Amino acid sequence: MDNALVVNLNISMWSGHKLDKAKTSEVNHNANADSDASRVNKHLVSKTSMADIVKCSGALRQYVYRATLPWGDNGDRLIGASGYMVFVEEFAKLKQQFDESVRHFIDVLYPAERARAQFRMGDMFVPSDYPEPDYLHHKFAVALDVHGVPAATDLRAQLREEDIQYLRAEIENNNTAKLRTAMQTLWQRLFDTVSHFADRMQEDEKFKDATVRNLHRLMDEVPALNISGDPALDELCEELKAKLAGLEAATLRTSPVAREQARKAAASIASKMSGMMAAFN
């Protein structure tokens, strides 16, 4: 499969938690409970001090999930080669935001949290719970593994020819099944977005700007994610662009006519998709 790549995102972070064995034993003993009935985990720093890091890591995960399709059950995601450079550019921006939030935490927020830890933690304070800032740099990382889709022809093992043919067939069948799941996911994602847009466009329904923004964004992303080259999906995307591209949330709120036209167009396309998707079941 030369028109697609497999990506796998891994984000590691310092937890900021520490098991307090003494307090755990004390709590379980005082409650007449078994020794493994509860655990006392200390929050070494305030929740707000790491809020930006958590937010940035979430943004990275959400973007990778949105811009790719599932490929197996080990965290691998599939992306079209034609959309890879756009993906990498946006990913780099989000990673930079993550890195900046980590630097701010380590250089500014963590020293302050560490300085007041004795007062904050009270009797649970243990100086050795708090590592040096330089150590923390190695606890935060973002890694994106990228590789091609394994092909049956890549098999070079020293096996009997009949075994090689069997394994190649297994690889091909596995890739076919994964691609089918990926494309079903893309169809469902588009259907859900269009259906939600149509529902929100009803006269008495309120809607957020994101409802319109998400639809427009998906119109742009679908062509690169259409790995199988499904012509029906391309046609639906073109129809969406012809009828709904360029619409702004402000216009849809102030113009009942434009809103109703958009609702009808989206509802019609969603209905058409529903019939096509029945073939997946």
Backbone bond lengths (Angstrom), bond angles and torsions (degrees), N, CA, C in turn:
res aa  C-N    CA-C-N  psi(-1)  N-CA   C-N-CA  omega(-1)  CA-C   N-CA-C  phi
1 M - - - 1.464 - - 1.534 108.21 -
2 D 1.333 115.95 92.39 1.459 120.97 -173.12 1.528 113.64 -81.08
3 N 1.325 117.72 -11.75 1.467 119.88 -175.12 1.521 112.86 -99.57
4 A 1.340 117.08 17.56 1.464 119.59 -178.26 1.522 110.98 -146.68
5 L 1.321 115.23 158.27 1.462 122.81 176.84 1.520 108.70 -131.10
6 V 1.315 115.45 155.25 1.463 121.53 176.17 1.523 108.63 -108.15
7 V 1.324 116.71 129.39 1.464 121.28 178.19 1.527 108.66 -121.56
8 N 1.327 115.37 150.69 1.464 120.81 178.03 1.522 107.97 -141.03
9 L 1.318 115.70 119.40 1.463 121.80 -177.34 1.518 110.62 -94.18
10 N 1.332 115.41 134.14 1.460 120.47 174.11 1.520 108.89 -132.06
11 I 1.326 116.35 124.17 1.462 121.93 178.11 1.518 108.24 -120.35
12 S 1.318 116.33 123.64 1.465 120.54 176.38 1.522 108.95 -113.00
13 M 1.332 115.35 142.66 1.462 120.90 -176.53 1.525 110.01 -144.18
14 W 1.320 115.74 149.04 1.461 121.07 171.05 1.518 107.68 -68.98
15 S 1.312 117.21 128.92 1.461 119.87 -175.14 1.518 113.14 -73.15
16 G 1.338 116.92 -30.96 1.464 119.41 -175.66 1.515 112.49 74.00
17 H 1.331 117.18 13.63 1.468 122.20 179.89 1.528 109.72 -115.97
18 K 1.315 115.52 154.79 1.461 120.62 177.98 1.523 109.00 -149.46
19 L 1.319 116.20 128.52 1.458 120.56 177.71 1.523 109.85 -70.71
20 D 1.320 116.50 127.51 1.464 122.11 176.18 1.527 107.35 -99.02
21 K 1.326 115.96 99.05 1.462 120.22 -175.85 1.520 111.81 -66.18
22 A 1.334 116.29 -38.46 1.465 119.68 -178.67 1.525 110.85 -65.05
23 K 1.336 116.57 -46.49 1.468 120.14 179.96 1.530 111.15 -67.75
24 T 1.336 115.97 -34.88 1.459 119.36 177.15 1.527 110.43 -60.86
25 S 1.331 115.40 -47.22 1.466 120.30 178.84 1.521 111.24 -62.16
26 E 1.338 115.37 -41.32 1.468 120.33 -179.06 1.528 111.64 -63.99
27 V 1.326 116.72 -45.67 1.467 121.02 -178.71 1.527 110.68 -63.56
28 N 1.327 116.86 -45.64 1.460 120.18 -179.16 1.529 111.65 -65.97
29 H 1.333 115.52 -38.42 1.472 119.59 178.87 1.522 110.88 -65.63
30 N 1.338 116.66 -46.49 1.467 120.41 -178.48 1.526 112.27 -65.43
31 A 1.331 116.11 -24.73 1.464 120.19 179.94 1.529 112.06 -93.61
32 N 1.348 115.82 4.80 1.470 120.43 -177.09 1.534 110.90 54.88
33 A 1.328 114.56 39.52 1.465 120.86 -176.86 1.520 110.69 -109.29
34 D 1.335 115.64 164.46 1.460 120.24 175.11 1.520 109.78 -62.80
35 S 1.311 115.65 159.11 1.464 120.37 -175.84 1.523 113.03 -65.53
36 D 1.335 116.60 -22.16 1.466 119.73 179.99 1.528 112.15 -105.57
37 A 1.329 116.81 17.71 1.469 120.30 -177.28 1.520 112.59 -72.40
38 S 1.318 117.31 -28.93 1.468 120.11 179.69 1.518 109.70 -151.15
39 R 1.317 114.91 164.68 1.467 121.93 177.72 1.521 108.44 -134.56
40 V 1.303 116.47 136.64 1.459 121.31 176.31 1.524 107.98 -103.15
41 N 1.320 115.95 107.68 1.461 121.70 177.86 1.519 109.71 -103.98
42 K 1.302 115.73 123.19 1.464 120.83 -179.93 1.526 110.52 -82.20
43 H 1.307 116.47 137.99 1.455 122.68 171.83 1.526 106.65 -93.68
44 L 1.316 116.11 101.60 1.462 120.80 -170.55 1.517 113.23 -67.89
45 V 1.315 117.14 -29.06 1.467 121.14 178.01 1.520 108.34 -129.25
46 S 1.316 116.11 161.98 1.462 119.84 -179.64 1.525 110.36 -67.16
47 K 1.303 115.78 151.68 1.460 121.71 -179.67 1.521 111.33 -60.90
48 T 1.324 116.72 -37.61 1.466 120.50 -177.28 1.525 112.31 -67.33
49 S 1.336 117.53 -27.29 1.466 119.53 -176.72 1.524 112.20 -66.35
50 M 1.333 117.39 -27.02 1.463 120.81 179.79 1.524 112.58 -108.42
51 A 1.326 116.36 10.35 1.468 120.58 -175.49 1.526 112.31 -60.58
52 D 1.340 117.35 -41.52 1.467 119.83 -178.61 1.528 111.48 -66.43
53 I 1.321 116.58 -37.73 1.465 119.95 178.84 1.522 109.98 -64.76
54 V 1.321 115.79 -45.00 1.467 120.46 178.76 1.526 110.36 -61.55
55 K 1.331 116.27 -41.33 1.463 120.84 179.36 1.528 110.98 -63.13
56 C 1.330 116.74 -44.42 1.467 120.76 -178.85 1.527 111.81 -68.13
57 S 1.311 117.17 -38.24 1.467 119.53 177.78 1.524 110.27 -65.90
58 G 1.327 116.22 -37.85 1.462 120.05 176.70 1.516 112.05 -64.62
59 A 1.334 116.21 -39.02 1.464 120.56 178.83 1.528 110.95 -64.27
60 L 1.326 116.76 -39.18 1.465 120.64 177.42 1.526 111.11 -62.78
61 R 1.315 116.15 -47.61 1.467 120.04 -179.39 1.528 111.18 -62.99
62 Q 1.322 116.00 -43.51 1.461 120.07 -178.84 1.520 111.16 -63.60
63 Y 1.342 116.15 -39.90 1.463 118.61 -179.29 1.529 110.95 -66.49
64 V 1.327 116.71 -46.50 1.464 119.72 -179.84 1.523 110.20 -60.96
65 Y 1.321 116.53 -40.87 1.470 120.21 179.16 1.528 110.79 -64.09
66 R 1.333 116.07 -42.25 1.466 120.38 -176.20 1.524 111.94 -71.58
67 A 1.320 116.74 -35.27 1.467 120.69 -173.06 1.524 113.13 -90.84
68 T 1.322 117.12 1.83 1.462 120.90 -177.53 1.526 110.12 -134.23
69 L 1.325 114.76 179.56 1.463 121.71 178.33 1.529 108.97 -126.46
70 P 1.333 117.72 155.88 1.473 119.43 -178.67 1.521 111.87 -65.80
71 W 1.332 115.00 144.94 1.467 120.78 177.59 1.536 107.72 -143.21
72 G 1.314 115.93 87.78 1.458 120.02 -176.44 1.521 111.43 85.00
73 D 1.329 115.75 -170.63 1.462 120.29 -174.64 1.526 113.46 -119.40
74 N 1.335 117.11 21.38 1.462 119.75 -179.44 1.525 112.72 -111.45
75 G 1.320 116.33 18.26 1.459 119.90 179.83 1.513 114.21 95.59
76 D 1.329 117.98 -6.92 1.467 120.67 177.45 1.527 109.80 -66.48
77 R 1.343 114.61 144.52 1.462 121.29 177.92 1.523 108.67 -131.42
78 L 1.318 115.98 147.80 1.466 122.16 -176.89 1.518 110.20 -104.84
79 I 1.335 115.62 137.04 1.463 120.30 177.01 1.520 109.00 -138.68
80 G 1.319 116.35 143.49 1.454 120.40 178.03 1.520 111.12 -69.87
81 A 1.319 116.31 140.05 1.461 120.42 -179.25 1.524 111.45 -60.80
82 S 1.330 117.20 -32.14 1.468 120.34 -178.10 1.523 112.30 -67.18
83 G 1.318 117.28 -24.91 1.460 120.10 -179.29 1.513 113.63 -103.42
84 Y 1.342 116.19 6.87 1.466 119.13 -172.79 1.523 113.09 -66.57
85 M 1.332 118.56 -42.04 1.465 120.44 -176.31 1.527 111.10 -66.26
86 V 1.325 116.87 -39.08 1.469 120.03 175.97 1.526 109.36 -63.01
87 F 1.324 115.68 -41.67 1.463 121.15 178.39 1.525 110.79 -60.30
88 V 1.315 116.79 -47.04 1.463 121.32 -177.35 1.527 111.27 -63.61
89 E 1.326 116.69 -39.98 1.462 120.14 -179.82 1.527 111.35 -63.06
90 E 1.319 117.14 -45.32 1.462 120.58 179.10 1.525 110.58 -68.47
91 F 1.323 116.19 -38.77 1.461 120.35 178.39 1.527 110.32 -61.37
92 A 1.330 116.73 -41.67 1.467 120.92 -179.66 1.527 111.29 -62.36
93 K 1.331 116.97 -38.87 1.468 120.48 177.97 1.525 110.96 -63.32
94 L 1.318 116.22 -44.54 1.463 120.43 -179.30 1.528 111.16 -68.44
95 K 1.325 116.48 -36.76 1.468 119.88 177.41 1.523 110.45 -65.69
96 Q 1.329 116.67 -38.73 1.463 119.97 177.83 1.529 110.75 -61.57
97 Q 1.319 116.68 -40.87 1.464 120.40 177.24 1.526 110.83 -62.99
98 F 1.324 116.51 -39.90 1.461 120.60 176.71 1.523 110.35 -62.16
99 D 1.335 116.47 -48.55 1.465 120.99 -178.87 1.527 111.40 -60.68
100 E 1.325 116.61 -39.88 1.463 120.24 179.55 1.524 111.17 -66.62
101 S 1.315 117.27 -39.17 1.466 120.10 178.74 1.526 110.65 -67.29
102 V 1.328 116.94 -34.36 1.467 120.83 176.85 1.521 110.28 -66.75
103 R 1.329 117.08 -45.45 1.471 120.53 179.36 1.522 111.08 -60.68
104 H 1.329 116.34 -42.14 1.468 119.81 -179.99 1.527 110.51 -64.26
105 F 1.312 116.21 -39.91 1.464 119.27 178.87 1.524 110.69 -64.04
106 I 1.327 116.76 -49.34 1.464 120.50 -175.58 1.526 112.00 -68.80
107 D 1.333 117.16 -40.82 1.465 120.80 -175.09 1.521 113.64 -82.65
108 V 1.328 117.69 -30.05 1.468 120.57 -172.50 1.529 112.64 -117.74
109 L 1.310 116.69 -55.43 1.467 120.14 -171.24 1.527 113.00 -77.14
110 Y 1.321 117.10 -42.76 1.462 119.52 -176.88 1.524 112.94 -62.80
111 P 1.345 119.45 -45.42 1.469 118.53 177.48 1.527 112.74 -56.61
112 A 1.327 116.59 -38.64 1.465 119.98 178.80 1.528 110.55 -68.11
113 E 1.334 116.99 -41.48 1.465 120.79 177.92 1.526 110.61 -63.76
114 R 1.307 115.53 -39.73 1.469 120.65 -179.66 1.525 111.10 -66.63
115 A 1.327 115.67 -38.13 1.465 120.08 -177.97 1.525 112.22 -66.41
116 R 1.318 116.85 -33.55 1.466 119.39 -177.36 1.529 112.60 -101.42
117 A 1.328 116.06 8.15 1.464 119.87 -175.47 1.525 112.98 -61.61
118 Q 1.337 117.14 -37.91 1.467 119.48 -177.79 1.523 111.21 -62.02
119 F 1.330 116.09 -37.91 1.461 119.96 179.31 1.535 110.36 -75.70
120 R 1.316 115.88 -36.97 1.467 120.13 -177.54 1.524 112.09 -71.89
121 M 1.323 117.07 -40.60 1.460 121.25 -174.60 1.523 113.37 -88.04
122 G 1.325 117.55 -18.03 1.461 120.30 178.94 1.520 111.80 61.42
123 D 1.331 116.55 -131.17 1.466 121.22 -177.58 1.528 112.70 -69.05
124 M 1.315 117.17 -12.64 1.468 119.59 179.67 1.529 112.50 -88.35
125 F 1.324 117.60 0.39 1.466 120.86 -177.44 1.521 110.84 -71.31
126 V 1.340 114.91 129.33 1.461 122.82 174.21 1.526 106.84 -133.85
127 P 1.327 118.97 114.60 1.471 121.17 -175.59 1.528 113.75 -53.57
128 S 1.324 116.72 -37.31 1.469 119.48 -176.43 1.528 113.15 -70.44
129 D 1.328 116.84 -10.16 1.471 119.47 175.74 1.520 111.60 -67.71
130 Y 1.333 116.32 -20.12 1.467 120.89 -172.00 1.522 110.15 -106.11
131 P 1.333 117.56 103.99 1.463 121.02 -179.32 1.527 111.88 -70.89
132 E 1.319 114.63 164.00 1.460 120.11 175.44 1.535 109.28 -68.02
133 P 1.339 116.84 149.53 1.476 119.94 -179.80 1.524 113.62 -53.85
134 D 1.343 117.17 -39.22 1.466 119.40 -179.03 1.526 111.66 -59.74
135 Y 1.321 116.55 -33.69 1.461 120.94 179.23 1.524 110.91 -66.25
136 L 1.323 116.15 -36.76 1.460 120.29 -176.91 1.521 112.82 -65.59
137 H 1.330 116.90 -27.92 1.469 119.38 179.84 1.526 111.14 -56.19
138 H 1.320 116.49 -31.62 1.463 120.35 -176.77 1.528 112.47 -85.59
139 K 1.329 116.50 -4.19 1.467 120.08 -177.97 1.526 112.42 -94.76
140 F 1.320 116.45 -8.34 1.468 120.92 179.20 1.525 108.79 -116.36
141 A 1.305 116.86 127.14 1.468 119.63 179.80 1.522 110.69 -158.80
142 V 1.325 114.51 148.60 1.464 121.92 173.76 1.522 107.24 -125.23
143 A 1.312 116.58 124.67 1.463 120.87 179.94 1.521 109.45 -130.42
144 L 1.313 115.50 133.44 1.466 121.50 177.18 1.520 108.16 -119.22
145 D 1.308 115.88 107.81 1.461 121.11 177.66 1.526 108.64 -85.22
146 V 1.319 116.24 130.15 1.466 121.53 -178.23 1.523 109.20 -127.81
147 H 1.313 116.46 130.55 1.461 119.79 176.41 1.524 109.61 -154.77
148 G 1.303 115.16 165.82 1.449 119.97 -179.86 1.522 111.90 -75.42
149 V 1.298 115.72 164.51 1.464 120.39 176.18 1.528 108.21 -72.56
150 P 1.324 117.96 125.12 1.471 119.84 179.87 1.530 110.96 -55.94
151 A 1.312 115.36 132.74 1.468 120.29 -179.38 1.521 110.05 -111.91
152 A 1.307 115.89 149.97 1.463 120.19 179.97 1.524 111.38 -60.48
153 T 1.324 117.14 -30.88 1.467 120.79 -178.31 1.519 112.43 -73.82
154 D 1.366 117.23 -9.72 1.462 120.19 179.85 1.524 111.81 -76.87
155 L 1.306 117.87 -10.13 1.461 121.73 -174.45 1.526 110.10 -68.77
156 R 1.343 116.02 120.99 1.463 120.87 -178.00 1.537 111.55 -127.24
157 A 1.308 117.59 14.38 1.463 120.71 -175.27 1.531 111.58 -64.98
158 Q 1.338 114.71 152.27 1.460 120.46 177.42 1.534 108.99 -81.89
159 L 1.316 116.06 79.67 1.455 122.32 -178.01 1.525 110.03 -127.60
160 R 1.311 114.10 166.59 1.461 118.03 174.60 1.526 109.36 -65.01
161 E 1.317 116.05 152.13 1.459 120.52 -176.11 1.524 111.55 -58.75
162 E 1.342 117.29 -39.70 1.469 119.05 -179.48 1.530 111.55 -66.90
163 D 1.359 116.17 -32.65 1.464 119.53 177.38 1.526 110.70 -70.45
164 I 1.324 115.87 -39.16 1.461 119.90 178.14 1.521 110.49 -62.92
165 Q 1.328 116.40 -43.20 1.464 119.76 179.16 1.524 111.26 -62.92
166 Y 1.337 116.04 -38.42 1.468 120.31 178.70 1.531 110.35 -64.54
167 L 1.327 116.69 -45.87 1.463 120.36 -178.58 1.527 111.32 -66.43
168 R 1.320 116.12 -36.89 1.466 119.10 177.66 1.524 110.65 -63.41
169 A 1.318 116.07 -41.06 1.467 119.67 177.92 1.525 110.53 -63.95
170 E 1.335 116.63 -38.05 1.463 120.87 178.12 1.526 110.88 -63.41
171 I 1.334 116.58 -43.23 1.466 120.90 179.13 1.522 110.33 -62.98
172 E 1.334 116.08 -45.05 1.464 119.94 -179.76 1.531 111.30 -63.03
173 N 1.319 116.56 -43.21 1.468 120.05 179.08 1.524 111.20 -65.04
174 N 1.330 115.75 -39.32 1.463 120.44 179.22 1.520 110.77 -64.58
175 N 1.333 116.39 -44.51 1.463 120.16 178.46 1.525 111.46 -63.86
176 T 1.328 116.24 -39.29 1.468 120.25 178.91 1.521 110.96 -62.76
177 A 1.330 116.36 -43.39 1.468 120.55 179.75 1.522 111.04 -65.56
178 K 1.328 116.61 -41.77 1.464 120.37 179.69 1.525 111.00 -65.30
179 L 1.342 116.26 -40.81 1.461 119.71 179.91 1.526 110.35 -65.62
180 R 1.311 116.71 -38.40 1.465 119.95 178.12 1.533 110.29 -61.61
181 T 1.324 116.38 -44.73 1.468 120.45 178.25 1.521 110.86 -62.38
182 A 1.334 116.22 -41.64 1.463 120.49 -179.91 1.523 111.01 -61.76
183 M 1.326 116.64 -44.29 1.458 119.70 -178.38 1.525 111.86 -70.70
184 Q 1.319 117.02 -35.18 1.462 119.64 174.64 1.526 110.32 -61.58
185 T 1.331 115.42 -39.66 1.466 120.27 178.10 1.518 111.04 -62.70
186 L 1.331 116.86 -41.81 1.462 120.64 179.72 1.524 110.99 -65.03
187 W 1.316 116.44 -44.58 1.467 119.84 176.93 1.527 110.59 -58.73
188 Q 1.333 116.48 -45.95 1.465 120.64 -178.28 1.522 110.83 -64.82
189 R 1.321 116.12 -39.86 1.468 120.35 179.59 1.527 110.69 -62.09
190 L 1.331 116.23 -44.46 1.459 120.21 179.53 1.527 110.53 -67.22
191 F 1.326 116.47 -43.36 1.470 120.48 179.79 1.527 111.02 -60.98
192 D 1.317 117.14 -46.01 1.467 121.01 -179.35 1.524 111.22 -61.73
193 T 1.329 116.44 -40.74 1.464 120.63 -178.41 1.525 111.23 -68.39
194 V 1.337 116.77 -44.41 1.468 120.95 179.70 1.526 110.38 -67.15
195 S 1.323 117.31 -42.40 1.470 121.10 179.72 1.522 111.20 -63.58
196 H 1.319 115.82 -41.96 1.468 119.83 178.91 1.525 110.57 -63.57
197 F 1.332 115.70 -41.31 1.464 120.00 178.05 1.526 110.08 -61.13
198 A 1.325 117.08 -45.87 1.467 121.00 -179.77 1.526 111.11 -61.31
199 D 1.313 117.11 -42.16 1.470 121.11 178.98 1.526 111.43 -62.81
200 R 1.333 115.76 -42.40 1.472 119.96 -177.88 1.525 112.30 -70.52
201 M 1.335 116.56 -21.41 1.458 119.63 -178.46 1.525 113.10 -82.07
202 Q 1.318 118.10 -2.91 1.455 119.51 176.18 1.528 109.83 -62.40
203 E 1.300 115.73 151.15 1.471 122.42 -167.10 1.518 114.25 -52.12
204 D 1.309 118.23 -45.12 1.461 120.60 -173.41 1.523 113.68 -95.42
205 E 1.317 117.60 4.57 1.457 120.62 -176.90 1.528 111.34 -90.80
206 K 1.330 115.62 137.88 1.460 120.42 172.68 1.524 108.37 -87.27
207 F 1.325 116.29 153.06 1.453 119.07 177.82 1.520 110.02 -145.64
208 K 1.317 114.95 155.25 1.455 121.87 178.78 1.528 109.92 -93.47
209 D 1.325 115.61 157.52 1.463 119.71 175.76 1.530 110.75 -56.43
210 A 1.342 115.99 -32.32 1.467 120.31 -177.95 1.522 111.77 -62.38
211 T 1.332 117.52 -26.70 1.467 120.52 178.56 1.522 110.66 -61.08
212 V 1.317 116.04 -42.08 1.463 121.39 178.57 1.524 110.16 -76.81
213 R 1.321 115.78 -43.07 1.464 120.73 -178.08 1.532 111.38 -61.82
214 N 1.310 117.26 -42.22 1.468 120.68 -179.52 1.526 111.78 -63.94
215 L 1.332 116.34 -37.61 1.464 119.80 178.34 1.520 110.81 -65.33
216 H 1.324 116.59 -46.80 1.462 120.49 179.84 1.529 111.00 -62.18
217 R 1.321 116.01 -41.88 1.461 120.13 -178.61 1.524 111.31 -63.81
218 L 1.319 116.31 -40.88 1.459 119.65 -179.37 1.521 111.65 -68.18
219 M 1.334 116.94 -33.96 1.466 119.90 174.98 1.525 110.54 -56.57
220 D 1.331 116.12 -39.15 1.464 120.80 -178.77 1.526 111.72 -75.97
221 E 1.330 116.92 -29.91 1.464 120.29 -174.11 1.528 113.52 -86.50
222 V 1.312 117.33 -28.19 1.469 120.48 -174.78 1.533 113.25 -57.75
223 P 1.341 120.27 -45.72 1.469 118.77 -178.21 1.523 113.55 -55.30
224 A 1.337 117.28 -41.37 1.465 120.06 -179.42 1.521 111.88 -73.15
225 L 1.333 116.96 -25.19 1.464 120.63 -179.55 1.526 112.67 -89.66
226 N 1.321 116.49 -8.72 1.467 120.12 179.79 1.527 109.11 -79.08
227 I 1.322 115.36 69.54 1.468 122.02 -173.51 1.521 112.05 -61.29
228 S 1.325 116.62 -36.92 1.468 120.08 -176.70 1.521 112.58 -79.29
229 G 1.334 116.61 -6.22 1.460 119.78 -178.65 1.510 113.02 67.57
230 D 1.321 116.81 35.32 1.463 122.24 -178.98 1.531 109.58 -63.52
231 P 1.345 118.58 111.92 1.470 120.38 -177.41 1.526 112.58 -64.64
232 A 1.330 117.61 -31.79 1.466 120.39 179.63 1.522 110.53 -64.51
233 L 1.330 115.89 -38.03 1.464 120.23 179.16 1.523 110.54 -68.55
234 D 1.325 116.16 -40.28 1.467 119.94 177.06 1.529 111.04 -62.51
235 E 1.319 116.40 -42.04 1.470 120.44 -179.73 1.526 111.44 -64.75
236 L 1.324 116.49 -41.34 1.464 120.13 178.31 1.520 111.11 -63.53
237 C 1.312 115.44 -40.35 1.461 119.77 179.66 1.527 110.68 -65.28
238 E 1.319 116.75 -40.41 1.461 120.46 177.73 1.524 111.00 -65.50
239 E 1.324 116.43 -37.80 1.463 120.03 177.81 1.527 110.80 -65.41
240 L 1.318 115.75 -40.49 1.468 120.09 177.31 1.524 110.71 -60.92
241 K 1.326 115.89 -45.08 1.462 119.92 -179.41 1.523 111.02 -64.22
242 A 1.328 116.23 -40.42 1.466 120.14 -178.23 1.524 111.68 -65.46
243 K 1.322 116.73 -35.21 1.465 120.01 -173.63 1.529 114.37 -99.89
244 L 1.347 117.25 -24.95 1.462 118.80 -171.81 1.523 114.96 -126.78
245 A 1.323 118.15 -11.25 1.464 119.44 179.49 1.522 110.18 -65.71
246 G 1.301 116.21 144.20 1.461 120.69 177.20 1.510 114.43 88.02
247 L 1.316 118.14 -11.10 1.463 120.29 177.90 1.523 110.20 -68.56
248 E 1.314 115.46 138.98 1.455 120.48 179.07 1.519 110.03 -113.50
249 A 1.326 115.17 148.23 1.461 120.33 -178.27 1.524 111.51 -58.31
250 A 1.330 116.40 -39.90 1.467 120.03 -178.32 1.525 111.04 -61.96
251 T 1.323 116.69 -41.25 1.470 120.87 179.35 1.523 111.08 -64.99
252 L 1.316 116.14 -41.96 1.465 120.36 -178.73 1.525 111.94 -67.09
253 R 1.324 116.47 -25.05 1.469 119.72 178.81 1.530 111.70 -81.32
254 T 1.317 116.29 -30.27 1.468 119.56 -173.85 1.522 113.68 -100.96
255 S 1.321 117.44 -15.43 1.465 120.61 -178.07 1.528 110.83 -117.17
256 P 1.330 117.89 101.64 1.469 120.80 178.21 1.526 112.65 -58.68
257 V 1.325 116.41 -34.17 1.467 120.23 -179.42 1.527 110.40 -66.56
258 A 1.336 116.28 -48.90 1.468 120.22 179.81 1.527 110.84 -62.63
259 R 1.311 115.64 -37.51 1.461 120.29 -179.22 1.531 111.36 -65.92
260 E 1.324 116.40 -43.99 1.461 120.33 -179.58 1.523 111.06 -67.97
261 Q 1.329 117.03 -38.23 1.463 119.87 177.14 1.533 110.51 -63.18
262 A 1.328 115.93 -41.24 1.463 120.32 179.15 1.527 110.56 -65.96
263 R 1.323 116.30 -40.33 1.469 120.15 179.49 1.524 110.93 -62.06
264 K 1.332 115.92 -47.22 1.462 119.97 -179.05 1.527 111.31 -62.24
265 A 1.320 116.28 -42.59 1.465 119.85 -179.27 1.527 110.86 -63.82
266 A 1.334 116.24 -46.01 1.464 120.20 -179.34 1.526 111.04 -66.04
267 A 1.332 116.83 -42.23 1.468 120.59 -179.86 1.524 111.15 -63.43
268 S 1.332 116.41 -39.00 1.462 120.84 179.22 1.524 111.17 -64.45
269 I 1.329 116.03 -43.58 1.463 120.27 -179.90 1.525 110.38 -68.15
270 A 1.332 116.97 -39.80 1.468 120.36 178.46 1.523 110.69 -62.89
271 S 1.324 116.39 -40.23 1.466 120.62 178.52 1.525 110.87 -64.28
272 K 1.321 115.57 -41.33 1.465 120.37 178.29 1.528 110.28 -63.23
273 M 1.325 116.02 -42.53 1.461 120.46 179.91 1.522 111.54 -64.27
274 S 1.320 115.96 -38.95 1.464 120.21 -178.98 1.522 111.09 -58.58
275 G 1.327 116.35 -41.56 1.456 120.27 178.20 1.516 112.31 -66.17
276 M 1.335 116.09 -40.68 1.458 119.82 179.67 1.528 111.63 -67.24
277 M 1.332 116.09 -38.50 1.461 120.57 -176.04 1.520 112.57 -71.43
278 A 1.322 117.38 -16.06 1.466 120.21 177.89 1.525 110.81 -60.94
279 A 1.333 115.79 -24.85 1.467 120.11 -179.79 1.523 111.96 -69.48
280 F 1.355 117.28 -19.47 1.458 120.16 179.93 1.521 111.83 -73.16
281 N 1.324 116.66 -23.85 1.470 120.89 -172.70 1.538 111.64 -88.75
